[in-house]
Amino acid sequence: MRTLYSGVSAGTELTAYRGTNPYLNRRWDTERRLFVEGQTHAYPLSGWGYQEVGVVVETSPDVTDPPLGSRVWGIWGHRAEAVLPAERLAGHVLPPGVDPLAGVFARVGAIALNAVHAADVHLGDQVTVFGQGVIGLLATRLAVLSGARVVAADAIPARLELARRFGAAEAFDVLSGSCAEFVRKRIEGADTAIELSGSQHALHEAIRAVRRGGRVVAAGFYQGEGVGLRLGEEFHHNQVQIVSSQIGGVASWLSHRWDVERLQRTFMELVLRDEVDTAALVSHVVPVTDASEAYTLLDRHPADVLQVVFEFPEGEPR
């Protein structure tokens, strides 16, 4: 593979940039599925990134999918080239004429779709989506396509405006007051809330926003201790369900029919049918040589940026 573009997943990658990622100080025991003493990642990080688009420049003689010369989406990290098993990219070919930047969103789109599936959205449901970054905006759009009436919550006006374009019935600036009180006043509470900001305070507000017996999907990547969660209040008295959504797997009740590959392909089908406008999410396309400046921008000026994409130079592989 020769890489054309590689998207930056700001929420995940900034945890490493800022030193808050749990893998830097703890080790994930895959057999026991527990974090234990130790370290999983260390600087310099290797293999970071999971939003790649590239061109197939060389194949084994027996490979027919993906074809030589095709543009494909997949995961191989922020690197100029990679050698991958063909089966990992089978069915990932972008049709001719499609902007290859669309392929950058396959994985983050799957993360958003996974959260919407975990929310178990039904036609006519009232859904509040906290956090309107890239994945939050995609979740807003996918919830609307699923038949929900969505209230989008964020602190950045430009993102709230884009949420309206993506179909949100209402947009709430969280700096103006309590989103939970706004939702309860307007629609007597949400059936479901999807939290994608990664803030424990937002997670608590999501718990406050749902009706009695409602569901909160915690899909953000939370860092540190849960400061701000007061579980003896609305969570306890309204018998709220909290469901975790993480792209390592699908909702347990769907695992006999869905997997992560199907999530990705389904999302890309929606993009190719023009039901999701991923182009509206791209705020910066920068040479990969300017990666340092790009991370500084994401870290210090989040209101000025949405999806950052690294562009790799054209040319033959080494």
N, C-alpha and C positions, 0 to 999 in steps of 0.2 A: 504494500500500500504506500502511495505517496500522499501525504496529507495536504488538503486544500485549506480546511478551516478546523479550528478546535475551540469550542465554546467554554467559557469560564462559568462554573457553577459557583456563584458568589457565596451563597450561604455555607456550603461545605468548605470551599477552598480558603475562605477568610478565617475559618477556625484554625487552620494550620498556619496561615499568615500571622495571626494574632497569638498563636500559642495556646489556644483553649481547647483544641481537639483532644478528646479523651484518649485516643490512640497514642498520643505523644507521651503519656504518663502511665497508661494501663495497657495490659495485654488482653486481647479477646481470645478466650479459650473456645475454639470452635466445637469441641466435643461436648463440653459442659454448658456451652452458651452462657458464659459468665465473663465479666471483666475481672481480672485478677492482677496481682502485683506483677510489674514488669513493664515492657514497652513494645508496642507494635510498630510504630513509625519513628523514624529519627531523621534529622536533617543531615544532608540534603534529601528531600523527598524524591522518590522515584515512582513513575507511573501515575502521577497526578493528572486528573482530567478524565471526563467520560462523555464528551459530546463532539465526536469527530466525524468529518466527512473527507473522503479522499478518492483517489483514482487507483484502480487496479493496474499496476504496471508490469507485473510478472506473476505467472501462475505455474503450478505443476501441470504437466501434460494432460492429466486426467480430470482437471477442474473445468466444469462448465458453468457453475453458478457460485460466485459472480463471474460474468464474462470478462475477459481481458479488455481493458480500456474503459470499463464502466465506472460510474461514480456511485459510491456506496456510503451509507451511514453506518456507524458502529462505535465501538469503544476500544481505543488503543492508547489514549493519553496524549498529553501535549508533546508530541514529537513529530519530526519531519517525515519519518517513514517507519513502517513496522511490518513484520512478517507474522501472519496470523493463520490459524486453521481456516480453511475455506468455509466449513460449516458454520462458523460464527458470523459470516457475512452473507450466507445464502438467503435470498429473498429480501435483501436490503438495498437493491439497486434503485437509484432514482431515475425516473423516466426522462427521456430527452426533453429539453426545454424547461425543466424545473430548476429554479434557482437552488444551487447546492447548499446555500445557507439554510434552507429549510431542514436539511438533514441534521443540523446541529441540535435540533430540538427533540429528537426521538426519545432520548432517555429522560429528559426533564418532563416531557409530555407524558411519559409512562408514569413518572412519579405523581404527577397531578391526577392522572386517571386512576391510579391506585388509591389515592386519597378519596376521590369521588366514589369509587366502588365501596370503600370502607364505610363511607357515609350512608350507603344504602339509600340513595336518593330516589324518590318516587315523584311521579307527575303531580305538580301542585305543591310540593314541599317548599317550606320557607328555609332557606339555607343562608347562613352568614359565613363569609370567607374572610378570615383575619390574615392580613399580609398580602399585598398586591405586588410582590416582586414577580419575577418571571413565572415561577411555579404557581404562585397564588393567582396570577392573571389567567394562566391556563386552567387552573381549577375552577375559577369563576366561569370561564367560557364552557368548560365541559359540564359543569353543573347546570348551566342554562340549557345546553343541548340535551341534557337528561330530563328537562321539564321542570326545573326548580325556579323559584323566584329568589334571586340572589341579592343580598346586601353585601357590598364589598367594603372592607375597612382597612385603612392605611393612614399614614401620616404625611404622605407625599402627594400633593394635589395632582401632579401630572399622571401619577399611577392611578389615582381615582378616576380621572377623566378617561384614561384608557380602559379601565374596568367598565365604565358606562358603554364605551364602544364595543366591548366584548359581551355586552348584554345584561350587565347588572342593573336591576331595577332601581337601586339606590346606592349611593356611595357615601360613606361616613368618614369624616376626618377625625381620627382618634385623639388629636390634640384639642379638639373642641369640647370634649366631654366623654361620658361613658357610652360606649357603643351598646352595651347590654341594656342600659336604660332606654336608649333610642329605639332599639329593636323591640323591647317589650311594650313601649308606648305605641309604636306604629303597627306591629303585627302580633302583639301579645306573646312574643318570644319565638325563637327559631325552632324548627323541628330538629335541625342539625347545624352544628358549627364545624368548620374546617379551619384548623389553626396552622398557618404555614409561615409565620414570621420567625419562629424559633425563640420567642420571648415568653418567659414564664408568666409575666404580667398579662400578656395577650391570652395565654392559655386560661388564666383565671377569669378573664373577661368573657372568653368563649363559654366557659362553664356557667357564668352568670346569665349568658344570653339565651340559653336553650330552655325550652319548656320542661315541665316536670316529666321525667322519664326520657328526656331528649338525649341525643348522642353528640359527643365532641370527638372529632378525629384529630388526634395530636400527630401532625405530620411534619412539624418543624424539627430542626436538629438543635435540641436544647443543650446549652452549655452550663456546666457547674451545677450548683444546688438549685432547688426549686424555690428560690426566694420569690415571695409574692403569691404563692398558692395557699389559700386558706380553705383547706378541705373540710373544715367543720361547718362551713356556711352553706352556700347554694348547692355545692356538690353533694353534701350530706342530706340536706333537707329536700332537694328536688330529685333525688335518686338518679343523678345524671350518670350516663355511661361514658367512659373515656376509652377510646379505641386507638391503639397505636397503628400508624401506617408507615411502612419503610420499604424501600424498593428491593430489599433482599428477598421478599416474598409477597404473595398476594393475600388478600383477606382469606382467613382459614375456610370460611364457608363457600368460597369460590374456587378453592384450589383444585377441585376435581374437574373444573372446566377452563380455568384461566391460569396462565403463567406470565412471567415477566416479558417473554418474547411476544406473546399475544398482545400484551398491553402496548408494547412499542409499535408493533405493526398496525394495531388499531388506531393509535394516535396518528401515525404517518398517513394512513388512509384518509383520516379526517382532514389533514393538511392538504393532501393532494386533491381532495374534493372541494377545497376552498371553504371548509366549514370552520377552520381555525386559521387566523392570520398571524403566522409566526414572524413575518417581515416587520410587523409593527413593534415587535419586541426588541429588535436589534438596534441598540443605540450607538455602539462603537465597534468598528472593525479595524484592528490595529496590527501592524507587523509583529510577529512573535518576538522579534528583537526588542520590542518596547514593552515586554511583559512587566518589568519592574514598575514602570510608570502606570500601567493599567491597574495593577494591584493597589498602588497608592491611591489612585482615583476611587476605586471601589471602597477602600478602607476609610478615606477621609471625606469623600463627597458623594455619598450614596444617592442623594437626591438628583444628581446630575447624570446618572448612569442607570441602565437597565441590564441588557444583555451585552456583555463584552465578548467579542470573538477574535481569536488570534488567527491571522492570515499567514500562511506559509508560502515562501517564494516558489515560483514555478521552476521547473527544471528537471532533468533526469535524476533518478536516485543515484547515490554514490555506489 
